[in-house]
């Protein structure tokens, strides 16, 4: 053997499987797509005058958290010298984050793991801010996202996914983010809704007509983006392309389907209608509930998780009427309750043989394997995440709201006008006025004048146009 060749160091990533790296990078792109998916889901559920602002809030979460992740987010969450509660700044500004085996798995390098987890971190506050829809100011929201990611998301993700974290050492199971993503965002959204208060008119006699979704096509589009991206969200969380990832795919799709059917049946029993909104809500509920369990359960338990998750979230929707808070887009009901229920069900249905499908992971399992204490670990992890997220989020928002210039809520006039025009200066929809001439002999039409205007309901007499009518074309006909 050539002595010089023997002394040549191996190239970076030579010890990694190129297929695993390619798979995780693909999953990164899938999770990225979930963020605009949330925007469209939220946008369609809101009123038309706030549609664009909600999409913007979600994509702003992506860019703000990406910067925060580069500065210190990744280091605070996944530094190898982390404490049981939070990491240090060893990897601040992505120092020494390149080709060494990652803390998440030795099958992928640090840099791949970093960008994959960045998408989870960016997705979480995008979920949380949905409860502030139609009344939350944009600038304080951007500042809140940066602060919240640092002192709420990063610690919870550290104790759940970093091997040094207390929850990971305890033995709690969370495959893809039941506590760091869904419970934290859901309980943060509850705090946001309580601090902001209710929207003008919410809870009054016109509530049903005033606050119905303005564009169900956008809601369905957002749901399909989320469902599609969730395959990367759950399927990539094992950090390898193997049989366990395939099982995560299967149970993710199955739980979503069962959740969608379950919610539709509940709505049909009450209203005798096959609700599109019920379909979308049920699918999201099933996806949320299966998230912590995706790498630990088989198809049979996935059916139960999808069903129970949809029933629990459907019941939780009514909490806002009972407790009189205004969670505009049901973030707490779907993500907070769905994530909590999913975490507990993980402790019941987790099986050691499913986790072992990757050939490396060993767990004692849950009640299915007679490991009774596992459900206690799940309660501890989920409850700690919920309490930390709610309390710290409420404290952050309370302090911000008392700082001059950082008040969280828009003034009443701006709320009536809509956040699109007031906060962004652009709107999602326009009203088109046309003057058309008609030849009385042939019936042929010719457009004489066309004027495009922004849709502002207050510009029209009451009853002439509703807030939810969009893209309307009015034609004034004249004979010549």
VOPAGU-2260 file (C-alpha; in pm, 1 decimal, decimal comma):
REM VOPAGU-2260
SITE   aa  ch    i         X         Y         Z
SITE  UNK   A    0       0,0       0,0       0,0
SITE  UNK   A    1     119,9     350,4     -81,6
SITE  UNK   A    2     218,9     516,6     252,9
SITE  UNK   A    3     108,4     859,0     125,3
SITE  UNK   A    4    -235,7     723,0      30,8
SITE  UNK   A    5    -273,1     567,8     375,4
SITE  UNK   A    6    -208,0     905,4     541,8
SITE  UNK   A    7    -463,7    1093,1     326,1
SITE  UNK   A    8    -765,7    1181,4     544,6
SITE  UNK   A    9   -1103,8    1050,6     438,0
SITE  UNK   A   10   -1326,3    1312,6     274,9
SITE  UNK   A   11   -1611,7    1466,6     470,3
SITE  UNK   A   12   -1927,0    1254,2     482,0
SITE  UNK   A   13   -1750,1     943,6     359,3
SITE  UNK   A   14   -1894,8     755,4     657,6
SITE  UNK   A   15   -2254,8     859,1     577,1
SITE  UNK   A   16   -2505,2     699,6     344,9
SITE  UNK   A   17   -2575,3     929,3      50,4
SITE  UNK   A   18   -2931,3     794,8      31,4
SITE  UNK   A   19   -3003,5     895,7     391,3
SITE  UNK   A   20   -2868,7    1245,2     328,2
SITE  UNK   A   21   -3075,3    1282,7      10,8
SITE  UNK   A   22   -3386,6    1162,8     193,1
SITE  UNK   A   23   -3347,9    1410,8     481,1
SITE  UNK   A   24   -3284,0    1699,4     242,1
SITE  UNK   A   25   -3601,5    1600,9      55,8
SITE  UNK   A   26   -3792,7    1592,9     384,4
SITE  UNK   A   27   -3652,7    1938,4     465,1
SITE  UNK   A   28   -3815,1    2073,7     149,9
SITE  UNK   A   29   -4142,1    1898,0     236,9
SITE  UNK   A   30   -4152,8    2055,6     583,8
SITE  UNK   A   31   -4071,1    2395,0     428,7
SITE  UNK   A   32   -4383,5    2359,8     213,8
SITE  UNK   A   33   -4594,3    2320,5     526,9
SITE  UNK   A   34   -4528,7    2683,2     624,5
SITE  UNK   A   35   -4708,5    2844,4     326,3
SITE  UNK   A   36   -4959,5    2561,3     369,7
SITE  UNK   A   37   -5039,8    2695,7     715,2
SITE  UNK   A   38   -5068,8    3041,7     561,8
SITE  UNK   A   39   -5328,5    2930,5     308,6
SITE  UNK   A   40   -5513,8    2724,8     568,6
SITE  UNK   A   41   -5536,1    3022,8     803,1
SITE  UNK   A   42   -5603,1    3269,6     522,6
SITE  UNK   A   43   -5904,9    3078,6     395,1
SITE  UNK   A   44   -6053,6    3051,6     743,8
SITE  UNK   A   45   -6028,7    3425,9     806,5
SITE  UNK   A   46   -6221,8    3710,5     646,3
SITE  UNK   A   47   -6110,7    3837,7     308,0
SITE  UNK   A   48   -5980,2    4170,7     441,6
SITE  UNK   A   49   -5720,8    3982,0     649,4
SITE  UNK   A   50   -5633,5    3702,9     404,8
SITE  UNK   A   51   -5297,5    3834,3     283,6
SITE  UNK   A   52   -5173,9    3930,4     630,8
SITE  UNK   A   53   -5207,2    3573,6     756,2
SITE  UNK   A   54   -5004,2    3430,8     469,6
SITE  UNK   A   55   -4742,4    3699,0     532,1
SITE  UNK   A   56   -4727,9    3619,2     904,9
SITE  UNK   A   57   -4646,2    3256,8     828,1
SITE  UNK   A   58   -4372,2    3325,5     573,6
SITE  UNK   A   59   -4229,3    3591,7     807,2
SITE  UNK   A   60   -4202,5    3321,3    1071,2
SITE  UNK   A   61   -3987,0    3127,3     825,9
SITE  UNK   A   62   -3739,6    3410,3     769,4
SITE  UNK   A   63   -3725,7    3530,7    1132,2
SITE  UNK   A   64   -3663,6    3184,6    1275,6
SITE  UNK   A   65   -3412,9    3099,0    1003,3
SITE  UNK   A   66   -3203,9    3396,3    1120,1
SITE  UNK   A   67   -3258,1    3307,5    1487,1
SITE  UNK   A   68   -3157,9    2946,8    1415,8
SITE  UNK   A   69   -2833,5    3069,2    1256,7
SITE  UNK   A   70   -2751,6    3308,2    1541,8
SITE  UNK   A   71   -2810,2    3078,3    1837,7
SITE  UNK   A   72   -3125,6    2869,0    1798,0
SITE  UNK   A   73   -2954,6    2553,0    1674,6
SITE  UNK   A   74   -2684,8    2582,7    1940,0
SITE  UNK   A   75   -2933,3    2637,8    2224,7
SITE  UNK   A   76   -3129,5    2332,9    2113,4
SITE  UNK   A   77   -2876,7    2079,4    1988,2
SITE  UNK   A   78   -2528,4    2168,4    2114,5
SITE  UNK   A   79   -2352,4    1855,2    2233,4
SITE  UNK   A   80   -2265,5    2013,7    2569,0
SITE  UNK   A   81   -2626,0    2099,9    2658,1
SITE  UNK   A   82   -2760,7    2084,4    3011,4
SITE  UNK   A   83   -3078,6    1899,4    3102,3
SITE  UNK   A   84   -3275,3    2215,9    3022,3
SITE  UNK   A   85   -3104,5    2407,9    2739,9
SITE  UNK   A   86   -2792,3    2407,4    2527,6
SITE  UNK   A   87   -2499,6    2647,9    2518,9
SITE  UNK   A   88   -2349,3    2873,2    2252,9
SITE  UNK   A   89   -2079,8    2635,4    2128,3
SITE  UNK   A   90   -2242,9    2627,7    1783,8
SITE  UNK   A   91   -2363,6    2990,3    1770,0
SITE  UNK   A   92   -2352,7    3128,9    1413,9
SITE  UNK   A   93   -2321,8    2762,6    1306,7
SITE  UNK   A   94   -1961,7    2738,3    1421,2
SITE  UNK   A   95   -1826,0    2383,5    1378,4
SITE  UNK   A   96   -2151,9    2270,1    1217,2
SITE  UNK   A   97   -2040,7    2080,6     908,8
SITE  UNK   A   98   -1958,3    1715,0     850,8
SITE  UNK   A   99   -1936,2    1551,6    1191,9
SITE  UNK   A  100   -2206,6    1301,0    1292,1
SITE  UNK   A  101   -2509,4    1489,8    1420,7
SITE  UNK   A  102   -2643,1    1472,6    1774,7
SITE  UNK   A  103   -2973,5    1347,5    1636,1
SITE  UNK   A  104   -2829,9    1048,1    1454,1
SITE  UNK   A  105   -2488,9     927,0    1344,0
SITE  UNK   A  106   -2643,5     848,8    1004,5
SITE  UNK   A  107   -2652,4    1216,1     894,5
SITE  UNK   A  108   -2397,0    1498,4     933,0
SITE  UNK   A  109   -2446,6    1806,9    1148,4
SITE  UNK   A  110   -2525,4    2042,5     861,6
SITE  UNK   A  111   -2805,1    1823,5     722,8
SITE  UNK   A  112   -2957,9    1778,1    1066,7
SITE  UNK   A  113   -2932,3    2153,0    1128,3
SITE  UNK   A  114   -3129,2    2262,2     821,6
SITE  UNK   A  115   -3388,7    1987,5     872,4
SITE  UNK   A  116   -3454,9    2095,2    1230,6
SITE  UNK   A  117   -3460,8    2460,8    1121,8
SITE  UNK   A  118   -3784,0    2389,4     933,9
SITE  UNK   A  119   -3945,6    2250,5    1251,0
SITE  UNK   A  120   -3839,0    2559,1    1444,5
SITE  UNK   A  121   -3981,0    2791,0    1176,0
SITE  UNK   A  122   -4306,9    2600,1    1149,2
SITE  UNK   A  123   -4392,0    2612,4    1519,4
SITE  UNK   A  124   -4446,4    2988,5    1573,2
SITE  UNK   A  125   -4631,2    3003,7    1240,0
SITE  UNK   A  126   -4883,5    2768,9    1400,5
SITE  UNK   A  127   -4900,2    2965,3    1725,2
SITE  UNK   A  128   -4975,8    3308,6    1578,2
SITE  UNK   A  129   -5299,2    3187,0    1419,2
SITE  UNK   A  130   -5493,3    3277,7    1733,5
SITE  UNK   A  131   -5394,5    3643,8    1683,6
SITE  UNK   A  132   -5560,8    3654,1    1341,6
SITE  UNK   A  133   -5746,5    3969,3    1235,5
SITE  UNK   A  134   -5629,9    4184,2    1528,9
SITE  UNK   A  135   -5259,6    4130,5    1603,2
SITE  UNK   A  136   -5005,6    4393,3    1492,3
SITE  UNK   A  137   -4733,7    4272,7    1258,1
SITE  UNK   A  138   -4420,4    4438,1    1405,8
SITE  UNK   A  139   -4471,3    4312,9    1763,4
SITE  UNK   A  140   -4551,4    3970,8    1618,0
SITE  UNK   A  141   -4214,4    3957,5    1440,3
SITE  UNK   A  142   -4032,0    4049,2    1761,7
SITE  UNK   A  143   -4241,2    3799,0    1954,7
SITE  UNK   A  144   -4150,0    3517,8    1713,4
SITE  UNK   A  145   -3776,6    3577,3    1770,6
SITE  UNK   A  146   -3808,8    3593,5    2149,6
SITE  UNK   A  147   -4053,6    3302,9    2169,9
SITE  UNK   A  148   -3833,5    3076,3    1960,0
SITE  UNK   A  149   -3540,2    3148,2    2191,1
SITE  UNK   A  150   -3696,4    3099,4    2533,5
SITE  UNK   A  151   -3991,4    2870,4    2464,1
SITE  UNK   A  152   -3929,8    2650,3    2159,8
SITE  UNK   A  153   -3554,2    2597,9    2202,8
SITE  UNK   A  154   -3570,1    2476,7    2566,5
SITE  UNK   A  155   -3866,1    2244,4    2500,7
SITE  UNK   A  156   -3700,4    2097,4    2191,1
SITE  UNK   A  157   -3374,3    2060,1    2384,0
SITE  UNK   A  158   -3521,1    1863,9    2672,4
SITE  UNK   A  159   -3726,4    1646,9    2435,6
SITE  UNK   A  160   -3483,1    1572,0    2150,0
SITE  UNK   A  161   -3134,1    1647,0    2277,4
SITE  UNK   A  162   -2999,0    1328,1    2443,5
SITE  UNK   A  163   -2887,6    1545,3    2737,9
SITE  UNK   A  164   -3239,0    1683,6    2795,0
SITE  UNK   A  165   -3429,8    1578,7    3105,7
SITE  UNK   A  166   -3726,5    1441,1    2912,1
SITE  UNK   A  167   -3505,3    1235,8    2682,2
SITE  UNK   A  168   -3319,3    1098,0    2984,6
SITE  UNK   A  169   -3647,2    1023,3    3158,9
SITE  UNK   A  170   -3754,1     808,0    2864,3
SITE  UNK   A  171   -4045,2    1007,6    2716,2
SITE  UNK   A  172   -4119,5     922,2    2352,7
SITE  UNK   A  173   -4176,7    1193,9    2092,7
SITE  UNK   A  174   -4092,3    1092,4    1741,1
SITE  UNK   A  175   -4164,2    1407,6    1540,6
SITE  UNK   A  176   -4272,5    1693,1    1764,9
SITE  UNK   A  177   -4584,8    1633,3    1969,3
SITE  UNK   A  178   -4451,2    1848,0    2254,2
SITE  UNK   A  179   -4195,0    2084,2    2092,5
SITE  UNK   A  180   -4415,3    2167,9    1792,8
SITE  UNK   A  181   -4783,2    2104,1    1862,0
SITE  UNK   A  182   -4826,4    2132,1    2237,4
SITE  UNK   A  183   -4596,4    2434,8    2256,0
SITE  UNK   A  184   -4766,5    2615,5    1967,4
SITE  UNK   A  185   -5116,0    2523,0    2083,6
SITE  UNK   A  186   -5074,5    2647,2    2439,9
SITE  UNK   A  187   -4886,9    2955,9    2316,6
SITE  UNK   A  188   -5182,7    3033,3    2092,5
SITE  UNK   A  189   -5414,1    3011,0    2394,1
SITE  UNK   A  190   -5201,0    3264,7    2580,9
SITE  UNK   A  191   -5192,7    3492,0    2273,0
SITE  UNK   A  192   -5572,8    3479,8    2242,5
SITE  UNK   A  193   -5621,9    3562,0    2610,8
SITE  UNK   A  194   -5382,6    3858,5    2606,3
SITE  UNK   A  195   -5525,3    4005,9    2284,8
SITE  UNK   A  196   -5889,5    3963,9    2379,1
SITE  UNK   A  197   -6178,6    3896,6    2145,0
SITE  UNK   A  198   -6229,6    4045,0    1800,9
SITE  UNK   A  199   -6486,9    4316,9    1754,8
SITE  UNK   A  200   -6825,8    4154,2    1711,1
SITE  UNK   A  201   -6702,7    3809,4    1811,4
SITE  UNK   A  202   -6959,5    3639,0    2027,0
SITE  UNK   A  203   -7244,3    3866,9    1918,5
SITE  UNK   A  204   -7562,0    3784,8    1735,1
SITE  UNK   A  205   -7388,8    3813,2    1394,8
SITE  UNK   A  206   -7106,4    3577,2    1482,5
SITE  UNK   A  207   -7210,9    3297,4    1250,6
SITE  UNK   A  208   -7233,5    3522,2     943,7
SITE  UNK   A  209   -6954,1    3762,1    1039,4
SITE  UNK   A  210   -6675,6    3516,0    1106,4
SITE  UNK   A  211   -6726,9    3228,0     866,5
SITE  UNK   A  212   -6432,8    3122,3     643,7
SITE  UNK   A  213   -6419,9    3343,2     335,5
SITE  UNK   A  214   -6249,2    3096,5      97,9
SITE  UNK   A  215   -6280,8    2722,1     152,7
SITE  UNK   A  216   -6070,6    2656,5    -156,8
SITE  UNK   A  217   -5773,6    2810,3      23,6
SITE  UNK   A  218   -5848,0    2604,0     334,3
SITE  UNK   A  219   -5844,4    2282,6     128,8
SITE  UNK   A  220   -5530,4    2394,1     -56,9
SITE  UNK   A  221   -5355,1    2464,5     273,5
SITE  UNK   A  222   -5466,2    2128,2     410,2
SITE  UNK   A  223   -5325,0    1942,1     110,3
SITE  UNK   A  224   -4993,4    2128,1     144,3
SITE  UNK   A  225   -4983,3    2035,0     512,5
SITE  UNK   A  226   -5075,6    1671,3     451,1
SITE  UNK   A  227   -4815,7    1644,4     175,6
SITE  UNK   A  228   -4546,2    1810,9     384,9
SITE  UNK   A  229   -4629,7    1596,0     687,3
SITE  UNK   A  230   -4477,7    1297,4     510,6
SITE  UNK   A  231   -4142,8    1474,3     544,7
SITE  UNK   A  232   -4230,0    1594,5     893,1
SITE  UNK   A  233   -4292,7    1242,6    1025,7
SITE  UNK   A  234   -4118,3    1031,2     764,5
SITE  UNK   A  235   -3787,6    1212,1     803,1
SITE  UNK   A  236   -3777,1    1224,6    1181,8
SITE  UNK   A  237   -3600,4     890,6    1200,6
SITE  UNK   A  238   -3317,0    1060,9    1005,9
SITE  UNK   A  239   -3274,6     766,4     769,0
SITE  UNK   A  240   -3446,1     612,9     470,5
SITE  UNK   A  241   -3549,7     270,5     600,6
SITE  UNK   A  242   -3848,1      54,0     689,8
SITE  UNK   A  243   -3924,9     263,9     996,8
SITE  UNK   A  244   -3957,2     572,8     776,5
SITE  UNK   A  245   -4193,9     377,6     552,6
SITE  UNK   A  246   -4405,7     281,8     853,1
SITE  UNK   A  247   -4415,9     647,7     960,1
SITE  UNK   A  248   -4549,2     728,0     610,7
SITE  UNK   A  249   -4820,1     462,9     637,7
SITE  UNK   A  250   -4946,9     558,0     983,5
SITE  UNK   A  251   -4935,4     930,9     903,4
SITE  UNK   A  252   -5157,8     889,6     601,0
SITE  UNK   A  253   -5388,2     645,1     779,8
SITE  UNK   A  254   -5440,6     861,8    1088,4
SITE  UNK   A  255   -5513,9    1167,8     873,8
SITE  UNK   A  256   -5771,5     976,5     669,4
SITE  UNK   A  257   -5944,8     836,0     977,2
SITE  UNK   A  258   -5942,8    1178,6    1142,5
SITE  UNK   A  259   -6101,0    1342,1     837,2
SITE  UNK   A  260   -6378,5    1082,6     814,4
SITE  UNK   A  261   -6444,1    1095,9    1188,8
SITE  UNK   A  262   -6483,1    1474,6    1201,4
SITE  UNK   A  263   -6706,9    1474,4     893,5
SITE  UNK   A  264   -6932,2    1213,7    1052,4
SITE  UNK   A  265   -6958,9    1414,0    1373,4
SITE  UNK   A  266   -7054,4    1726,2    1177,3
SITE  UNK   A  267   -7298,6    1533,4     959,8
SITE  UNK   A  268   -7473,9    1394,8    1264,8
SITE  UNK   A  269   -7535,2    1750,2    1385,8
SITE  UNK   A  270   -7587,5    1949,0    1065,0
SITE  UNK   A  271   -7665,5    1686,3     798,2
SITE  UNK   A  272   -7396,5    1835,9     573,2
SITE  UNK   A  273   -7065,1    1691,5     449,0
SITE  UNK   A  274   -6855,4    1984,6     565,2
SITE  UNK   A  275   -6534,8    2064,3     376,9
SITE  UNK   A  276   -6411,4    2250,8     683,5
SITE  UNK   A  277   -6484,8    1943,7     894,0
SITE  UNK   A  278   -6285,7    1729,0     651,5
SITE  UNK   A  279   -5985,3    1963,5     674,5
SITE  UNK   A  280   -6004,4    2001,2    1052,7
SITE  UNK   A  281   -6029,6    1626,6    1101,3
SITE  UNK   A  282   -5732,4    1557,1     875,6
SITE  UNK   A  283   -5519,0    1807,8    1065,6
SITE  UNK   A  284   -5633,6    1662,3    1399,1
SITE  UNK   A  285   -5532,7    1313,1    1287,1
SITE  UNK   A  286   -5195,8    1436,0    1164,0
SITE  UNK   A  287   -5125,4    1620,9    1488,8
SITE  UNK   A  288   -5224,3    1325,6    1707,3
SITE  UNK   A  289   -5007,1    1075,4    1516,7
SITE  UNK   A  290   -4698,0    1300,3    1516,3
SITE  UNK   A  291   -4539,2    1191,7    1848,3
SITE  UNK   A  292   -4627,8     827,5    1780,9
SITE  UNK   A  293   -4539,2     798,4    1410,8
SITE  UNK   A  294   -4215,7     603,8    1459,9
SITE  UNK   A  295   -4348,2     387,9    1743,2
SITE  UNK   A  296   -4686,9     248,5    1630,3
SITE  UNK   A  297   -4826,0      29,0    1354,2
SITE  UNK   A  298   -5134,3      67,7    1133,6
SITE  UNK   A  299   -5388,8     -65,2    1385,9
SITE  UNK   A  300   -5304,0     183,5    1662,0
SITE  UNK   A  301   -5283,9     460,9    1398,6
SITE  UNK   A  302   -5655,4     410,7    1328,2
SITE  UNK   A  303   -5733,7     448,0    1698,6
SITE  UNK   A  304   -5511,2     755,1    1730,9
SITE  UNK   A  305   -5670,4     922,9    1428,3
SITE  UNK   A  306   -6019,9     854,1    1562,0
SITE  UNK   A  307   -5955,5     959,1    1923,1
SITE  UNK   A  308   -5755,9    1262,2    1813,4
SITE  UNK   A  309   -6037,2    1387,1    1588,5
SITE  UNK   A  310   -6303,6    1334,6    1858,0
SITE  UNK   A  311   -6094,3    1510,7    2124,2
SITE  UNK   A  312   -6012,7    1807,6    1899,2
SITE  UNK   A  313   -6373,3    1838,3    1784,1
SITE  UNK   A  314   -6486,2    1859,2    2146,6
SITE  UNK   A  315   -6208,2    2106,7    2228,5
SITE  UNK   A  316   -6335,5    2349,5    1963,9
SITE  UNK   A  317   -6632,4    2423,3    2191,0
SITE  UNK   A  318   -6405,0    2527,6    2478,9
SITE  UNK   A  319   -6367,2    2875,9    2331,9
SITE  UNK   A  320   -6743,9    2931,0    2359,6
SITE  UNK   A  321   -6756,1    2795,4    2712,2
SITE  UNK   A  322   -6448,4    2983,5    2838,5
SITE  UNK   A  323   -6515,7    3288,7    2617,2
SITE  UNK   A  324   -6173,8    3331,0    2458,0
SITE  UNK   A  325   -6126,1    3404,2    2088,6
SITE  UNK   A  326   -5894,4    3149,9    1930,8
SITE  UNK   A  327   -5970,8    3273,5    1580,9
SITE  UNK   A  328   -5850,8    2966,1    1393,1
SITE  UNK   A  329   -5882,9    2689,8    1656,7
SITE  UNK   A  330   -5507,3    2650,0    1698,9
SITE  UNK   A  331   -5537,8    2544,5    2061,6
SITE  UNK   A  332   -5809,1    2289,0    1988,7
SITE  UNK   A  333   -5622,7    2127,3    1699,4
SITE  UNK   A  334   -5259,7    2154,4    1805,7
SITE  UNK   A  335   -5262,9    2200,1    2182,1
SITE  UNK   A  336   -5526,8    1937,8    2259,3
SITE  UNK   A  337   -5437,6    1717,7    1962,1
SITE  UNK   A  338   -5068,8    1716,2    2054,0
SITE  UNK   A  339   -5141,8    1640,2    2420,1
SITE  UNK   A  340   -5379,5    1356,1    2336,7
SITE  UNK   A  341   -5132,8    1217,6    2082,9
SITE  UNK   A  342   -4851,6    1219,4    2338,7
SITE  UNK   A  343   -5057,3    1024,4    2592,0
SITE  UNK   A  344   -5172,2     777,4    2326,4
SITE  UNK   A  345   -4806,9     723,7    2234,5
SITE  UNK   A  346   -4750,0     595,8    2585,9
SITE  UNK   A  347   -5035,5     348,5    2535,2
SITE  UNK   A  348   -4971,2     221,0    2183,0
SITE  UNK   A  349   -4589,7     241,3    2140,0
SITE  UNK   A  350   -4432,2     -93,4    2051,3
SITE  UNK   A  351   -4066,3    -184,9    2065,8
SITE  UNK   A  352   -4068,5    -380,8    1738,9
SITE  UNK   A  353   -4189,6     -77,7    1541,3
SITE  UNK   A  354   -3909,0     140,1    1678,1
SITE  UNK   A  355   -3664,6    -141,0    1595,7
SITE  UNK   A  356   -3754,1    -139,8    1226,7
SITE  UNK   A  357   -3454,2      88,2    1168,3
SITE  UNK   A  358   -3224,3    -179,7    1305,9
SITE  UNK   A  359   -3087,1      41,2    1580,6
SITE  UNK   A  360   -3351,8     194,4    1808,4
SITE  UNK   A  361   -3440,4      10,6    2127,1
SITE  UNK   A  362   -3728,2     114,6    2353,1
SITE  UNK   A  363   -3925,0     -61,1    2621,7
SITE  UNK   A  364   -4251,5      32,3    2448,6
SITE  UNK   A  365   -4573,6     146,5    2608,5
SITE  UNK   A  366   -4877,9     -27,0    2753,2
SITE  UNK   A  367   -4892,6    -249,8    2445,6
SITE  UNK   A  368   -4562,5    -398,1    2567,9
SITE  UNK   A  369   -4672,0    -394,3    2934,2
SITE  UNK   A  370   -4439,0    -104,9    3008,4
SITE  UNK   A  371   -4691,5      67,2    3230,5
SITE  UNK   A  372   -4475,5     354,6    3349,6
SITE  UNK   A  373   -4440,2     491,0    2995,0
SITE  UNK   A  374   -4770,7     674,0    3013,9
SITE  UNK   A  375   -4640,4     855,7    3323,4
SITE  UNK   A  376   -4335,3     969,2    3127,9
SITE  UNK   A  377   -4565,4    1096,5    2855,0
SITE  UNK   A  378   -4780,9    1287,8    3102,9
SITE  UNK   A  379   -4470,6    1449,1    3251,0
SITE  UNK   A  380   -4329,9    1555,6    2914,3
SITE  UNK   A  381   -4658,8    1683,5    2771,3
SITE  UNK   A  382   -4765,7    1867,3    3087,1
SITE  UNK   A  383   -4427,3    2031,5    3135,4
SITE  UNK   A  384   -4424,6    2147,6    2772,4
SITE  UNK   A  385   -4779,6    2283,6    2796,4
SITE  UNK   A  386   -4714,0    2467,1    3123,8
SITE  UNK   A  387   -4383,3    2617,2    3009,6
SITE  UNK   A  388   -4523,6    2731,8    2676,8
SITE  UNK   A  389   -4841,6    2885,8    2820,4
SITE  UNK   A  390   -4681,5    3061,3    3117,5
SITE  UNK   A  391   -4373,0    3198,6    2941,5
SITE  UNK   A  392   -4573,2    3302,3    2633,2
SITE  UNK   A  393   -4823,8    3488,8    2850,2
SITE  UNK   A  394   -4536,8    3662,0    3032,7
SITE  UNK   A  395   -4363,0    3763,1    2707,3
SITE  UNK   A  396   -4682,8    3905,0    2560,4
SITE  UNK   A  397   -4784,9    4082,3    2882,1
SITE  UNK   A  398   -4448,1    4259,3    2903,3
SITE  UNK   A  399   -4443,3    4348,0    2532,9
SITE  UNK   A  400   -4794,6    4488,1    2548,0
SITE  UNK   A  401   -4684,0    4736,6    2816,8
SITE  UNK   A  402   -4382,2    4863,6    2622,0
SITE  UNK   A  403   -4456,9    5182,1    2423,6
SITE  UNK   A  404   -4465,0    5106,4    2052,7
SITE  UNK   A  405   -4503,3    4730,6    2102,3
SITE  UNK   A  406   -4873,1    4711,3    2183,9
SITE  UNK   A  407   -4995,5    4382,3    2045,4
SITE  UNK   A  408   -5336,8    4474,2    1911,2
SITE  UNK   A  409   -5434,9    4708,6    1630,1
SITE  UNK   A  410   -5671,7    4996,7    1701,7
SITE  UNK   A  411   -6046,1    4948,6    1639,2
SITE  UNK   A  412   -6044,4    5147,7    1314,0
SITE  UNK   A  413   -5763,0    4934,0    1172,4
SITE  UNK   A  414   -5941,1    4616,0    1274,8
SITE  UNK   A  415   -6254,4    4727,2    1089,1
SITE  UNK   A  416   -6052,6    4825,7     781,4
SITE  UNK   A  417   -5861,9    4498,5     780,2
SITE  UNK   A  418   -5496,3    4417,5     837,7
SITE  UNK   A  419   -5419,7    4370,5     469,1
SITE  UNK   A  420   -5473,9    4735,4     380,2
SITE  UNK   A  421   -5369,8    4883,8     715,3
SITE  UNK   A  422   -5059,6    4678,1     801,7
SITE  UNK   A  423   -4934,8    4566,3     459,0
SITE  UNK   A  424   -5078,5    4824,0     219,4
SITE  UNK   A  425   -5187,9    4554,6     -23,1
SITE  UNK   A  426   -5493,4    4332,8     -38,9
SITE  UNK   A  427   -5560,6    3978,0    -148,9
SITE  UNK   A  428   -5866,3    4056,2    -362,5
SITE  UNK   A  429   -5989,2    4331,4    -590,7
SITE  UNK   A  430   -6331,3    4444,7    -714,5
SITE  UNK   A  431   -6364,8    4490,6   -1088,9
SITE  UNK   A  432   -6615,9    4743,2   -1228,6
SITE  UNK   A  433   -6691,3    4714,5   -1602,0
SITE  UNK   A  434   -6902,0    4929,0   -1832,9
SITE  UNK   A  435   -7023,6    4710,3   -2118,2
SITE  UNK   A  436   -7206,2    4817,2   -2432,2
SITE  UNK   A  437   -7451,7    4573,9   -2592,7
SITE  UNK   A  438   -7551,9    4576,2   -2959,0
SITE  UNK   A  439   -7935,4    4533,2   -2950,9
SITE  UNK   A  440   -7934,2    4363,6   -3290,6
SITE  UNK   A  441   -7670,2    4100,2   -3234,1
SITE  UNK   A  442   -7639,9    4095,0   -2856,2
SITE  UNK   A  443   -7261,3    4133,3   -2891,4
SITE  UNK   A  444   -7090,3    4290,2   -2589,5
SITE  UNK   A  445   -6794,0    4523,9   -2581,1
SITE  UNK   A  446   -6612,4    4647,7   -2270,7
SITE  UNK   A  447   -6595,1    5026,7   -2275,9
SITE  UNK   A  448   -6434,3    5085,3   -1938,6
SITE  UNK   A  449   -6280,2    4860,7   -1674,0
SITE  UNK   A  450   -6175,8    4981,3   -1330,1
SITE  UNK   A  451   -6002,5    4767,3   -1067,3
SITE  UNK   A  452   -6053,6    4868,4    -705,2
SITE  UNK   A  453   -5960,1    4721,6    -371,2
SITE  UNK   A  454   -6245,5    4548,6    -191,7
SITE  UNK   A  455   -6334,3    4736,8     127,3
SITE  UNK   A  456   -6675,0    4640,6     266,7
SITE  UNK   A  457   -6715,0    4979,3     437,0
SITE  UNK   A  458   -6718,0    5146,3      92,7
SITE  UNK   A  459   -7048,4    4978,6       7,8
SITE  UNK   A  460   -7396,2    5031,8     155,3
SITE  UNK   A  461   -7493,9    4770,4     409,4
SITE  UNK   A  462   -7620,0    4464,0     228,2
SITE  UNK   A  463   -7470,9    4565,0    -108,6
SITE  UNK   A  464   -7157,7    4356,5     -58,7
SITE  UNK   A  465   -7051,4    4130,5     223,1
SITE  UNK   A  466   -6703,4    4112,1     367,7
SITE  UNK   A  467   -6666,0    3764,8     229,0
SITE  UNK   A  468   -6757,9    3839,5    -133,2
SITE  UNK   A  469   -6441,8    3852,0    -339,9
SITE  UNK   A  470   -6337,3    3887,9    -698,5
SITE  UNK   A  471   -6677,7    4031,4    -789,3
SITE  UNK   A  472   -6736,2    4170,6   -1136,0
SITE  UNK   A  473   -7020,4    4417,2   -1175,1
SITE  UNK   A  474   -7125,2    4508,4   -1528,2
SITE  UNK   A  475   -7325,5    4814,7   -1627,2
SITE  UNK   A  476   -7497,3    4742,5   -1956,3
SITE  UNK   A  477   -7588,3    5008,5   -2210,0
SITE  UNK   A  478   -7754,7    4964,9   -2551,3
SITE  UNK   A  479   -7643,4    5163,8   -2851,4
